[in-house]
Amino acid sequence: MKHSHKILYMIIGTELIIGTVYFIYSSKGIKAINALCHENRAIENQINALQQDNAQGESQIKDWQRTEWYKEQIAREELQFAKPDESVFLYGS
């Protein structure tokens, strides 16, 4: 092999190594992409949890609108309301 070919192959090999290292460790490299994917999954989990909370809230609103019994249940359990002839007993939770 000619001396100039060896030098050319060494330059190309060096560029490949430097390019690979840059691709892996740069701010837009594989590690950054993996970190962004992990962050994306965490955000998706938060979105799913919030959507479930919203669905539960919407269900409670519909129950509130449809059912007098549900209104009474909320008043009694969460607000400790009582009818005039009743007593409310609170115990530790």
Short mmCIF file of the C-alpha atoms (twelve columns), coordinates in Angstrom:
data_MODEL
# 
_entry.id   MODEL 
# 
loop_
_atom_site.group_PDB 
_atom_site.id 
_atom_site.type_symbol 
_atom_site.label_atom_id 
_atom_site.label_alt_id 
_atom_site.label_comp_id 
_atom_site.label_asym_id 
_atom_site.label_seq_id 
_atom_site.Cartn_x 
_atom_site.Cartn_y 
_atom_site.Cartn_z 
_atom_site.pdbx_PDB_model_num 
ATOM 1  C CA . MET A 1  0.000   0.000  0.000  1 
ATOM 2  C CA . LYS A 2  1.210   3.455  -0.778 1 
ATOM 3  C CA . HIS A 3  2.177   5.789  1.989  1 
ATOM 4  C CA . SER A 4  -0.511  8.298  0.890  1 
ATOM 5  C CA . HIS A 5  -3.228  5.603  1.175  1 
ATOM 6  C CA . LYS A 6  -2.138  4.785  4.734  1 
ATOM 7  C CA . ILE A 7  -2.345  8.433  5.696  1 
ATOM 8  C CA . LEU A 8  -5.767  8.743  4.064  1 
ATOM 9  C CA . TYR A 9  -7.062  5.665  5.924  1 
ATOM 10 C CA . MET A 10 -5.654  6.984  9.201  1 
ATOM 11 C CA . ILE A 11 -7.378  10.341 8.652  1 
ATOM 12 C CA . ILE A 12 -10.684 8.660  7.774  1 
ATOM 13 C CA . GLY A 13 -10.377 6.297  10.784 1 
ATOM 14 C CA . THR A 14 -9.621  9.211  13.085 1 
ATOM 15 C CA . GLU A 15 -12.603 11.138 11.738 1 
ATOM 16 C CA . LEU A 16 -14.830 8.117  12.284 1 
ATOM 17 C CA . ILE A 17 -13.647 7.735  15.864 1 
ATOM 18 C CA . ILE A 18 -14.041 11.448 16.615 1 
ATOM 19 C CA . GLY A 19 -17.452 11.495 14.911 1 
ATOM 20 C CA . THR A 20 -18.629 8.487  16.899 1 
ATOM 21 C CA . VAL A 21 -17.436 9.958  20.191 1 
ATOM 22 C CA . TYR A 22 -19.102 13.267 19.323 1 
ATOM 23 C CA . PHE A 23 -22.320 11.495 18.328 1 
ATOM 24 C CA . ILE A 24 -22.449 9.643  21.636 1 
ATOM 25 C CA . TYR A 25 -21.343 12.362 24.053 1 
ATOM 26 C CA . SER A 26 -22.381 15.644 22.454 1 
ATOM 27 C CA . SER A 27 -25.357 17.712 23.585 1 
ATOM 28 C CA . LYS A 28 -27.382 16.215 20.736 1 
ATOM 29 C CA . GLY A 29 -25.947 12.734 21.018 1 
ATOM 30 C CA . ILE A 30 -27.358 9.404  22.088 1 
ATOM 31 C CA . LYS A 31 -27.106 10.152 25.822 1 
ATOM 32 C CA . ALA A 32 -29.070 13.371 25.373 1 
ATOM 33 C CA . ILE A 33 -31.675 11.576 23.279 1 
ATOM 34 C CA . ASN A 34 -32.021 8.851  25.940 1 
ATOM 35 C CA . ALA A 35 -32.406 11.486 28.659 1 
ATOM 36 C CA . LEU A 36 -35.105 13.233 26.631 1 
ATOM 37 C CA . CYS A 37 -36.906 9.923  26.046 1 
ATOM 38 C CA . HIS A 38 -36.860 9.243  29.798 1 
ATOM 39 C CA . GLU A 39 -38.188 12.740 30.492 1 
ATOM 40 C CA . ASN A 40 -40.873 12.231 27.842 1 
ATOM 41 C CA . ARG A 41 -42.027 8.987  29.496 1 
ATOM 42 C CA . ALA A 42 -42.200 10.726 32.884 1 
ATOM 43 C CA . ILE A 43 -44.298 13.535 31.405 1 
ATOM 44 C CA . GLU A 44 -46.581 11.018 29.682 1 
ATOM 45 C CA . ASN A 45 -47.088 9.278  33.048 1 
ATOM 46 C CA . GLN A 46 -47.973 12.620 34.634 1 
ATOM 47 C CA . ILE A 47 -50.423 13.348 31.807 1 
ATOM 48 C CA . ASN A 48 -52.063 9.937  32.268 1 
ATOM 49 C CA . ALA A 49 -52.391 10.503 36.012 1 
ATOM 50 C CA . LEU A 50 -53.929 13.941 35.436 1 
ATOM 51 C CA . GLN A 51 -56.328 12.527 32.848 1 
ATOM 52 C CA . GLN A 52 -57.454 9.909  35.373 1 
ATOM 53 C CA . ASP A 53 -57.942 12.622 37.991 1 
ATOM 54 C CA . ASN A 54 -59.953 14.652 35.484 1 
ATOM 55 C CA . ALA A 55 -62.115 11.655 34.600 1 
ATOM 56 C CA . GLN A 56 -62.777 11.015 38.284 1 
ATOM 57 C CA . GLY A 57 -63.655 14.682 38.801 1 
ATOM 58 C CA . GLU A 58 -65.992 14.654 35.816 1 
ATOM 59 C CA . SER A 59 -67.663 11.530 37.160 1 
ATOM 60 C CA . GLN A 60 -68.162 13.198 40.534 1 
ATOM 61 C CA . ILE A 61 -69.640 16.279 38.840 1 
ATOM 62 C CA . LYS A 62 -72.091 14.110 36.894 1 
ATOM 63 C CA . ASP A 63 -73.035 12.248 40.084 1 
ATOM 64 C CA . TRP A 64 -73.527 15.592 41.834 1 
ATOM 65 C CA . GLN A 65 -75.785 16.849 39.057 1 
ATOM 66 C CA . ARG A 66 -77.885 13.680 38.835 1 
ATOM 67 C CA . THR A 67 -78.252 12.471 42.385 1 
ATOM 68 C CA . GLU A 68 -79.490 14.208 45.503 1 
ATOM 69 C CA . TRP A 69 -78.155 11.297 47.533 1 
ATOM 70 C CA . TYR A 70 -74.621 12.044 46.314 1 
ATOM 71 C CA . LYS A 71 -74.918 15.681 47.422 1 
ATOM 72 C CA . GLU A 72 -75.984 14.515 50.869 1 
ATOM 73 C CA . GLN A 73 -73.156 11.992 51.011 1 
ATOM 74 C CA . ILE A 74 -70.554 14.664 50.200 1 
ATOM 75 C CA . ALA A 75 -72.077 17.067 52.719 1 
ATOM 76 C CA . ARG A 76 -72.058 14.438 55.443 1 
ATOM 77 C CA . GLU A 77 -68.718 12.719 54.783 1 
ATOM 78 C CA . GLU A 78 -66.474 15.534 53.576 1 
ATOM 79 C CA . LEU A 79 -68.051 18.614 55.172 1 
ATOM 80 C CA . GLN A 80 -69.353 16.967 58.377 1 
ATOM 81 C CA . PHE A 81 -72.818 18.454 57.896 1 
ATOM 82 C CA . ALA A 82 -75.750 17.047 59.828 1 
ATOM 83 C CA . LYS A 83 -79.488 17.408 59.810 1 
ATOM 84 C CA . PRO A 84 -80.964 19.500 62.646 1 
ATOM 85 C CA . ASP A 85 -81.859 16.451 64.761 1 
ATOM 86 C CA . GLU A 86 -78.518 14.659 64.241 1 
ATOM 87 C CA . SER A 87 -75.141 14.848 65.962 1 
ATOM 88 C CA . VAL A 88 -71.802 14.650 64.179 1 
ATOM 89 C CA . PHE A 89 -69.093 12.510 65.787 1 
ATOM 90 C CA . LEU A 90 -65.550 12.974 64.494 1 
ATOM 91 C CA . TYR A 91 -62.893 10.419 65.179 1 
ATOM 92 C CA . GLY A 92 -59.206 10.367 64.241 1 
ATOM 93 C CA . SER A 93 -58.272 9.309  60.782 1 
# 
